[in-house]
């Protein structure tokens, strides 16, 4: 089956990135028919986004594996527009359901990791990059930091102050 990677935006940087991605995928998956295509004003709800490869992203709503794994990758998820490949891995769905229902944090982590591995094995997504939060702060601000999730925990707010 031919695979087409859709992208929107006609800048030379976007076109060069699409061409580079397709070249890498063609080298990594010899025999696959992979091409790219420009889609004017693509949105997640356009029918063109139901192709096997498309651009998308996700910003976490709350710091828990459920928000990324279950919300995006469970079959029929309400957020499936952010995961437009239409992937369905029933064994992963079962593990995600078990993890979501568990209150044992160690068990939840193992179940989510197992589900994640099943999704990786099916090549449900090919991550291209992960954003990094960068910020500047005056030297008088003490104890401020941003968590890896991009959120500031209550404990940081409670200990942050401005020195004289």
Secondary structure, DSSP 8 states (H G I E B T S, - for coil): --EEEEE----HHHHHHHHHHHHHHHHHSTT--EEEEE-TT--TTSGGGGSSEE------SSSSHHHHHHHHHSTT-TTGGGSTT----HHHHHHHHHHHH---HHHHHHHHHHHHHHHHHTT---------------TTEES----TTS---HHHHHH-EE--
